[in-house]
């Protein structure tokens, strides 16, 4: 990890490390990364957790896998109540599991959520929570694909 490196934080999305510093918290010295998302949100990440909380950006070769995922039909909890689907999708999007532990969310995971929500929406109108989740998944998917492919977000949406 070094200043200027670009990564994806599970909770705030794509961004870069703008500072690495040592801080004293609770009497302990910790090496901390200052991560700033492209939307302007700043998060301090302990160096010891950086491998869990940050992942490299998707590259161009992985983008093909993402596009293939978007073309396939969804099997995401089809027979589950909407609140169970919503809770699980929210956990995946924010990089947590059922117990609240941090997990790595890949762009393929986000693509599966976006695809499933688009299919559900074609069958029935989303709740407000599902609409927000759908918007967030599509935004993160578009932004990261845009960076990976070096193309404007508007081209990715097409």
N, C-alpha and C positions, 0 to 999 in steps of 0.2 A: 504494500500500500504506500502510495506516495502522493504528494500534493499535485492536483490536476488530473489524477486518474479518475476515469468515469466508471461508475458502477450503478447497480439498481438496488435500492433499499426496499425491502418488502412492504413497508408501510407508507413510504412517501414517493416511491417511484424512482425514476432515472435522475441522476445528478452527478456531482463530482466532489472529491475531497478537497476542501480549501485550506485545511490546516491540520497539523498533527502536533499535539502538545501534551505535556505531563501536567496532570491536575491532582490535587490532594482532596480526596473525598472520604469522609469518615476516618480520617487519620491514615489512609492508605494512599500511596502514590500510584496513579493509573495513567497509562498512555492512552490518550483519547484522539479519535478522528473527528473532525468537524466536517460533516457531510451536508451539502446544500443541494436540495432537489432543484430541478429545472423550473419548478413552479415557485421557488423562493423559500421553501420551508427548510429550516436548519435543524439538524439532529446531531447530538453528540453521541458517538458510538465508542464504547471501550474497545481498545485494540484486541483484547482477548475474545470479544464477541464479534469482531468484524467479519470473520469467516462465515459465521452463522447468519449475520444480518445483511451482509452485502454480497451480491453476486455480480460476475462480469456481465457486460452488455451482450445481448445476442449478436452473433455475427451473421454475415450474409448467407453462409451455408445453412445455418439453423433456421433462417427465414423461410426456406423452402418447406421445412417440416411444419412450421407454423401455418403456412398457407394450405398445406395438405390437410392439416387438422381442421381448419375452418371449412374445408370442402366436404368433410365426412359428416354423416348424421350423428347427432348427439345421443348418448346413452346415459347422460348425467342424471341419475336419481329420478328417472321418469315417473316412477310409481310412488314416489315419496310426497308427503304433504309439502306445500310451498314453503312453510317456515323451516322445515328440515333442510330442503334444498338451499334456501337462502342462507341459513346459518353455515352450512358446509362451504358454500361458494365464498361467503364473506371470510371464513377462516383461511381458505386457500389464497384468496386475493391479498389478505393482510399477512400471510406467512405464519400462521399459527395452526396448531392442531387442536383436537378436542379438549386437551388439558391446558391449553394456553402456552405451550412450548413453541419456540421459534422453529419454523421449517423453511426450507428453500422453495420458493415459488418460481417456476420457470415461465418463460413466455408461452410455451406450449400449454401449461396449466391455465394461464390467463386466456389463451385462445379457446380452450375447451369451455370456459365459463362464458365468454362472449358468444360462442356458437350456441350453447345450450339456452342462454337467455334470449337470443334471437329466435330460436325455435319455439320456446314457450310463448314469446310475445306474438308469434304468428297464430297461435291457437287461442290465446286469451290475453286480455290486457294485464300488464304488470301492476303490482302494488307499487306504492311510492318507494319502498325499500328496494324492490327489484329494479325499478327504473334507475335509481341512484347507483346500484351495483352494476347494472348494464353500462351506464355512462362511464363509470370509473374503469371497468374492464376494457371498454373500447378505447378510452383515452390512453390508458397505459400501453395497450397493444399497438395503437397507431404511433405513439411517440417513440417507442422502442424500435419498431420496424422502420420508422423514418430514419432513425440514427443508424441502424444496422445497414440499411440499403443506400444511405446518403441521398435520400429523396425527400421532397417536402411532404408533410403530413397529408395535404390535400390529394396527392397522388396515391397514397397508401389507401385511403378510404375508398377510392374508386375500385 
